[in-house]
Amino acid sequence: MKHYSTLKEVHDAYGFPPPENPLISILFDAERAENFGNHIPEHTCDLYMVCLKKKTSGSMKYGYGNTKYDHTNGTMFFLNPRQIMELNEVEQKVEGYLLFIHQDFLNGHPLHHEIKKYGFFEYEINEALHLSPSEEKIIGELFQKIAIEYGNNQDEFSREIMLSHVQSLLKYGNRFYKRQFINRTIISGYTINKFNEVLAGYIKKDIIEKQGLPTVKSIASKLNVSPRYLSDLLKQETGKTAIDLIHLSLISEAKNLLKAKNLSVSEIGYALGFENSSYFSKLFKKEVGISPTKFREELLN
């Protein structure tokens, strides 16, 4: 698989002209070189990508799936460095904004750490952000501000100004994703119900003993969503992340098993998929406030 370590290599692979800055570039309604085909094979790179597509169609693959998309309104998607990508039926003209940021461009800036808290960089293409007209206007204006600064003669202030606009772009993206979660309450409710069903299935003794502790990734794959999207959706709807809910379910089942006298604490931990009893006891105490042994003693008393 091809890996692109520089911004210029990515521009060349995508058929765009060379960037003005070796670590950041922004394209608006960009025309790809005519001699480039409509397929870009699987690849990775050292760049963050933020895209606002006004309208497009085609096939894009990254993360966990390969999904067709065809949106007439503004759509945003975000990609992490080293995320596997593949594009098919790529149109000659990109209608909208395409922002590339090399990870080295963030070195020494607060955004170097802040950007990692935005979970949507780990979402799949079918979990893209669909903007309302007013939201698209806000996002478009921020892209335009970045483009203006990018197109000026760059000086000692350029990096800070562009990154301040990128920070605003990500904060608005976060706000609009929360709105999207709220507006899709039916879909969210369905996903939560399916999550609970899959988790309940894992809690069954025979499944856990064969497959081990349920993970966010394993449950997300059964729901056909990315792990980060699932966790963010659950956090929005329930106040707890996917791993929080997994732990709560395991502890609930542990309490039930501790009421029985025929299993030791170690045996209960093993039955619930824990490889060692110390990890089980540590998690139990964290969630309940007392050790499983103490919990059982209080039940007996």
Order of alpha helices (4+ residues) and beta strands (2+ residues): beta-alpha-beta-beta-beta-beta-beta-beta-beta-beta-alpha-beta-alpha-alpha-alpha-alpha-alpha-alpha-alpha-alpha-alpha-alpha
